[in-house]
């Protein structure tokens, strides 16, 4: 999509992810090896009272689903002969929050909401998309969120 196709309030569901104990332990063993992420018995003795996913695991799944969504969208547009705007670098994110632990068996629904769209004053042909990424659990409780920015190609 090009910058002009994004509008504040647009909201997209990127997909769902089912967290299993095996996935939680595998990810955390490689990236965040704390006892409450990798050892079910130690996790029972922690303040979480059981195994939980690393916050970075929940964030990584958001990014994976976002990338997959953009790839699918690009393929659909290409099949129709439509161009796809390029994404540039991200100037960063703020306020990443994990408001509730993710436990084995939880199914998270990930999404993104457009907050602001503006042309870049310093990069002709580009704009900045401000968005809010989020995930809710199977009880529709928001458990993860952040505010992000990304450069998006403009049509002109």
C-alpha positions in Angstrom: 0.0 0.0 0.0 1.0 3.6 -0.5 0.9 6.3 2.1 -2.3 7.8 0.6 -4.1 4.5 1.2 -3.7 4.6 5.0 -6.2 6.6 7.1 -6.4 7.2 10.8 -8.7 4.7 12.4 -8.0 1.9 9.9 -7.6 -1.3 11.8 -6.4 -4.7 10.5 -6.3 -8.0 12.3 -3.0 -9.6 11.4 -3.9 -13.1 12.6 -4.0 -15.4 15.6 -1.3 -17.4 17.4 -1.7 -20.3 19.8 1.0 -20.4 22.5 2.0 -23.9 23.6 4.3 -24.8 26.4 6.8 -26.2 23.9 6.8 -23.0 21.9 7.2 -20.9 25.0 10.1 -23.0 26.3 11.8 -23.2 22.8 11.7 -19.4 22.2 12.8 -18.5 25.8 15.6 -21.0 25.8 17.1 -19.2 22.9 16.2 -15.6 23.6 15.1 -15.0 27.2 16.1 -18.0 29.5 14.4 -17.0 32.7 13.1 -19.8 35.0 9.4 -18.8 34.6 9.8 -19.0 30.8 11.8 -22.3 30.5 11.1 -24.5 33.6 7.5 -25.3 34.4 8.4 -26.4 38.0 10.4 -23.3 38.7 7.7 -21.2 37.1 5.1 -22.6 39.6 7.3 -21.3 42.4 7.6 -17.8 40.8 5.3 -14.9 41.3 3.6 -15.9 38.0 2.6 -19.3 39.5 3.2 -21.0 36.2 4.9 -21.0 32.9 4.5 -17.8 30.9 5.7 -16.6 27.5 8.5 -14.1 27.2 7.3 -10.7 26.4 9.7 -10.7 23.5 8.0 -13.8 22.2 4.7 -12.0 22.1 6.3 -9.1 20.3 8.1 -11.3 17.8 4.9 -13.0 16.9 3.3 -9.6 16.2 6.2 -8.7 13.8 6.0 -12.2 12.1 2.3 -11.8 11.5 2.7 -8.3 10.3 5.4 -9.3 7.8 3.3 -12.3 6.6 0.2 -10.0 6.2 2.3 -7.5 4.1 3.7 -10.3 1.9 0.1 -11.7 1.3 -1.1 -8.2 0.5 1.8 -7.6 -2.0 1.0 -10.9 -3.7 -2.7 -10.1 -4.0 -1.9 -6.7 -5.5 0.7 -8.1 -7.9 -1.9 -10.7 -9.1 -4.2 -7.8 -10.0 -1.4 -5.8 -11.6 -1.4 -3.2 -8.8 1.8 -1.7 -7.4 2.7 -1.9 -3.8 4.4 0.9 -2.0 7.7 0.2 -0.3 8.2 0.3 3.4 11.2 2.0 4.7 13.0 1.9 8.0 11.2 2.4 11.3 12.1 5.4 13.3 11.3 3.3 16.4 8.6 2.5 18.8 7.5 3.7 22.2 5.4 2.5 25.2 5.7 -1.2 24.6 3.5 -2.8 27.3 2.8 -6.3 28.4 -0.3 -6.0 30.7 -1.0 -9.6 31.3 1.0 -12.8 31.2 0.6 -15.2 28.2 0.2 -18.8 29.3 0.3 -22.1 27.5 -3.0 -22.6 25.7 -3.6 -18.8 25.2 -4.6 -17.8 21.7 -3.7 -14.2 20.9 -5.3 -12.1 18.1 -2.8 -9.6 16.8 -3.6 -6.4 15.0 -2.6 -2.9 14.0 -4.4 0.4 14.0 -3.4 3.5 12.0 -3.1 6.6 14.3 -1.6 9.3 12.0 -0.4 9.6 8.4 1.8 12.4 7.3 4.2 13.3 4.5 7.9 13.4 5.4 9.4 16.9 5.3 12.9 15.6 4.8 12.4 12.6 2.5 10.6 13.4 -0.7 8.3 10.6 -1.9 7.9 9.2 1.6 5.7 9.6 4.6 5.5 8.4 8.1 2.8 6.1 9.4 2.1 6.2 13.1 0.4 3.1 14.4 -0.6 1.1 17.4 0.2 -2.6 17.5 -1.7 -4.8 19.9 -2.7 -8.3 20.9 -5.8 -9.6 22.7 -6.2 -13.0 24.3 -9.1 -15.4 23.9 -11.1 -13.4 26.5 -10.7 -10.2 24.5 -8.3 -8.7 27.1 -5.6 -6.6 25.6 -2.3 -8.1 26.8 0.3 -6.4 24.6 0.6 -3.0 22.9 3.0 -0.5 21.5 3.2 2.7 19.4 5.2 2.4 16.3 6.3 4.5 13.3 7.4 3.4 9.8 8.3 5.2 6.6 5.9 4.4 3.7 6.4 5.3 0.1 4.1 8.0 -1.2 2.6 8.1 -4.7 3.6 11.6 -5.1 
